Amino acid sequence: MGLKILHLSDSSLPDWRIEKAALSSKKAGHDVYFAGRPSSPSNRSVFEKIYLIEWNSRSRNKFPLYWHSLKKQMRRVFREVNPDIIHAHNVFSAKMAKEIGGYPMVYDNHEYWSVYLKRQLESINSNSLVTVDEKPSTKSKRLENKIRTRLKSRYVNLWSRQEELIVSTTPTITVSNTIVEDLKKIGSKVYLVPNYPIFDEVNWIRAPIYHEDLSSVYAGVEPTGNTRSIHRNIDGFIDLFDKYSIGKLAVLGWKNTSTQNVDFLGYLGRREMYEQMQKHSVGIIPFKPHWSHIFISPNKAYEYAHAGLFVITSSSFVPIMETLRENCLAFKDYLDLKEKILELSNDVDSMFKRRLQIYQFARENLLWEKYESNIFEAYKNA
């Protein structure tokens, strides 16, 4: 007999990880529901029903009035669905579901939450630096930044402690082996479910074809906002391709003025993204090394692999290197990256063999279905 599984989140749909987990359960004969922020109507087909829970920054900060108001909304959803399992995505929904109690729960840690918070605080602090030559308005701004940083530090400490409590008492699913090993110091029931594509998403992709010249791809989001994410620092990366003779670069997901060697292609749908990737030979994860990368496993590396792109990544991305093994190269800095691209471009025959190898490796290993049994193991232990 099928279970009723409620996916709980403080974010909205579409969220491909939530939907992949729901599809796995549906395929196994279970009924799946979603409760979270307002969602796109196109996602309703996966779930039996979608419920609205109005998360906002005040409720995430645990302001009592907003927290209790949301808890009432969540209780109503629980009473109506009466789930056999709650699959809580990220720490806020997991904490609130724990407080309500009464239902078996699994915690899905989409990324190492306490590390994410510390990284955000570090980014805020690095963007709050001011010069010694201060005007009164600058001093006022610095005081404001200090207060904001102090409040943010409390927020980081609060939710880092909550993550520890949840992991210590709740079966936990997460995205990389490095996070699994670290969380196992807190809780014994930690399961690996990497963010790989599902088979139906990539089974149409043809094997790589030979390229006479080497060109590269970077698939990423344009840096926006006042606070720069220092773990995603690519200052100087794109300039490499205009400055040195290392072939062309296609930038997917980012709208800007193209140059002779750099082509900005803007936002692309999933299929079009893979089709564009296949026109090139190398996929790059270009972020400069950062301490938090040891816990980060970027989806793009595995999408590159399925498109038959040889992967080059910053040396700090341990999860990528452990997963792809000989199917990737690591760079220390951008001069090293330049040299590695030049080296690969001097032997396109060898490059073609590497692309065929990573394509086959991805089809045999980098699939969601290879790990979905870990979701059901976590459910069994909830």
N, C-alpha and C positions, 0 to 999 in steps of 0.2 A: 504493500500500500504506500502511495506517495506521501511525502511530507509537505507541510506548508512552510515555506522559507521566506522570511521577511528581510529584505535588504534595506538597511538603515544608513542614511548618510546626511551630513550637514551640507552637502553640495547638491547639484542638480544633475539630471541627465541631459545630454549624453555624457556618460563616463564609461569608456570601453572596458575597463577592468570589471566594473560592477556588472555590465551587460554580459561579458564573457562568463563570469561566475553564474549568472542567472541562466544563460544558455546551457551550461553544463548540467545544472540541476534540472532544467526542463527536459533535456535529452534523457536524463535518468528517470523521468516520470514524476517529478515533483512539481508542485504549484509554486510560482514565485511572485512576490509582491515587492513594491518599492515605496519607501517613505522618505521624503527629503524636500529640497527646495523645488520651486516650479520647474517643470521639465518640458522639453520639446515634445510636441504630440507624436513625432515620428518614432519615439522610443516606446510607445505604449504596447506595441505588438509582442514584446518580449515578456511583459508582466501581465498577470491576471488583473491587477488593479494598481494604480499609482495614487499615493496619498501625499497631501501637502503638509509639510512641517516647516514653519517660517523661521529658519535659522537666520541670525544676523550677528554683527560684531559684538553687540551687547550680551547676547545669550552665550556667545563663545567666551566672553570674558567672565561668565558666571555672575552677572549682575542679578541679584535675587529675583526681582520682579520678572525679568525676561526669562530667566532659567525656569522658574516655576510655571510661567505661562506656557512655555514650550513643553514642559513635562506633562501638562494636562493634555496638550495635543497628542503627544506620543502615547499616553495611556489610552486615549480613545482609539487610536490605531491598533494598539495591542489587543484591546477588548474585541474589536471588530474582526481582526485577522485571526487571533488566537494561534500564533505561529508555533510550530514544533521547534523551529530554530530561528534565532535572530542572527543575521550576518551583518555585523556592525562595521561600517567602513570608516576608518579613522577614529581618532580618540574622543571627539566630542559626543558623537552618537553612542559610542561604546560606554562612556561614563554615565550618560543619562539612562541608558537601558539598564546598566548595573544598579543604579539608584532605585529604579522602579522594581527590578527583580521579578522573579517568578517564571522566567523563560530561559531555556538553555541558549547560550550565546557563543559566537565565534567572533574574534576581533581580526579584521583585515587591515594590516598596517601597510598602506600603500607606499609609504616611505618611512624611514626611521623618524618617528615624529619628534622626539626630543632633539635629535641631531638637526632636523629641519628648523626647529625653533631657534636653536643656538646659532645656526647659520643666518637666519633672518635677523637676529639681534646683531650679529657681527656686521651684516650689510648696513643696517641702520647706523651703527656706530661709525663705520668707515665713511658714510656719507654725511656725517654730522661734524666732521673735522673742520675747524676754522683756523684762520691765520692769526698770528700773534698780534698784528696791527688791527685792533678791533675798534669799531665805532660803537656808540651806545646801542644802536639797533642790533648790531652783531652780538653784543654781550647778552642782550635780551633773548636773542634767538638761541644762543648757546645755553642759557638757563632753561629755556623751553625744551631744548633737545635733551638736557640732563634729566629733566622731569619725565619726559617721554621714555627715555632709556630706562630709568628706574622702574617705571610702570611696566614696561615691556619685560624687564628682567624678572619681575614678580610673576608675570604671565608665563614666561618660559619655565620658571621653577615650579609653578602650580601644575602645568600640564605635563611636564617631564615626570613629576611624581605620580600623576594620574596614570600615565602610560606604564610606569613600573608596576603599579597596583593591578592594572588590568592584565598585563602580560603574566604576572605571577599567579593569577587565579583563572585565566581564561585561555582556551586554545587559540593560538595566534597564527595567522597566515601572513607571510611577507614575501618580498620580491627578489632578495638576493641572499646568497649563502653567507656573506659577511654579516648581514643583519641577523640572519638565523643564529649564527654562532654567538653573536653578542647578546641577543635576547635570551638564549638558552642559559645565560648566567643568572637570569631573573626567573624564567619559567621553563618548565620541562616540556610543554606541549607547543612546540613552534614548528611550523610547516612551510616548506618552500613552494611557492607558486609564482614563477617569474612572469613578467608581462610580455610573453611571447604572443605572436599572432595565432589565431585559430586556423586550422587547416583550410577551411573554406575561403578564408581571406587571401591566401597566397597560392593555392593549388594551381591556379591558372597561369602563374608566372613562368615563362619559358626559360630554358637554360641560357646562360650568357652567350653572346656572339662575340667574335673576335673584333677588337678595336685597333686600328692602325696607330692611333695616338692616344696617350693617356690623358684623361680629364677627370676631375673630382667633383664630388657633391657634398654640400653641407645642408642638411635638412634641420631647420630650427626656427624659433620664434624671434621676431625682431625685438631687440632690447627696447623697452618702453618704461615710462614711470620715472619718478624722482629717485627712488631707491634702487641702486644698481646691485644686482645679485653677484657678489664677488666670486661665487663658485661657478658662475657662467661667464667669466671674463674672456672675451675674444678680441680685445684691443690689439690691432695690428694684424689679425689673421687674414682678413679679406685683402688687405694691402699687399700681402705676399705675392698674390697672383698678378697684380699689376706691376710690382716691383721686380720680380724675378721671372725667368723663363721656365715656369714649372707647369705649363699647360693652362687649361681653362677651368673655371669653377662655376658650377650651377648652384645657386642658393634657393632652396625651396622653402616656402612659407613666409617669405619676407619680401615686401614690396619696396623697391628703391630704384634709383637710376642705374641702369646697366653700364658697364665699361667694356673696353675691348676684350678683356679676359674674364670678366665676372658678369654673369647673367642672373639677374634677380627675377624669379618666376612667380612670386606671390603665393597666395594660398592655393593649394591643390587638394582635390578629393583624394581618397585613399588609393583608388586604382590609378588615377593619373599620376600620383606621387611615385608609385612603383614603376610606371611606364617611363617617367622621366629619369629615375635612378638608373634604369637599365641602359640608358644611352651613354653611361659613364663607366669608369673602371674602379674608382676608389671612393669610399664613403668616409668622411672625416668627423670625428668627435673632437672639436677644436679647443675646448675650454682649458685655460691654463691650470696647472696643477693646484689643487686645494685640499686641505685636510679631510673634508667631508666626502670626497669622491670615493673613498674606500667603501662607503655604504650605498653608493648610487649606481644603479644599473640602467643606463639610458635605453629606452625602447628603440631609439633610432639605430643603434648598433646592430640590433637583430633584424630590423627592417632592411638595413643595408645588406645584411647577409642573405636574406631571402631574395633580394634583387640581384644577387650575384656580384656585389661590390666587395672588394677587399677592404678591410677596415683599418684605419689608422686612428689611434686614440692617445690622449694624454696618458702618461705613465701612471698617473694617480688613480685611474679608473680600474681598480683591482677586479671588480666583478666582470668587466668586459674581458679582460685578459685571461681570467680563470675560465671563463665560458668558451671563448673563441680559440684559445690556445694558439696554435701555429697559424691560424687564419686571421691574425691581426699583427700589427706592429705598434709599438709605443714610442712616443716622442717626449723629450725632456723639456724643450722650449721650441719657439717657432723657427729658429735657425736649424735646429735638428729636424723639425718637420719638413722644412724646405729640402734638406739633404735627402731625406727618406723618399720624398716624392720624386726628386731627380733620379735617385737610384732605381726606383721602380719603373720610371719612364724609359730608362735605357735598355730595358729587356721586356718588351710587350708580350713576347711569346711566353715567358715565365709568368707574367702578370695574368695572362689568359688562363693558364693552368690553375693559378691560385683562385681565380674567380670561379672557375668550374668547381673547385674543391670546396669553397665556402658555401656555394649554392647548394651542393649536395649535403654538406654538413648541416645546413639550416633545415633542409627538408627532413632530415633524419632525427634531428635533436631539438631544434628551436621552435617547438610547437606547444601551444597551451594544453592540448590534449595529453601531452606526455606527463603533465603534472596535476591534472584535474582530480585524480584520485586522492591527492593530498587534501583537497577541499572536503571530500566526503569523510576522510579519516578524522579531520578536525571536527566535523559535525558529529561523528560517532562519539567523540570524546568530550563533547560539550556538556 
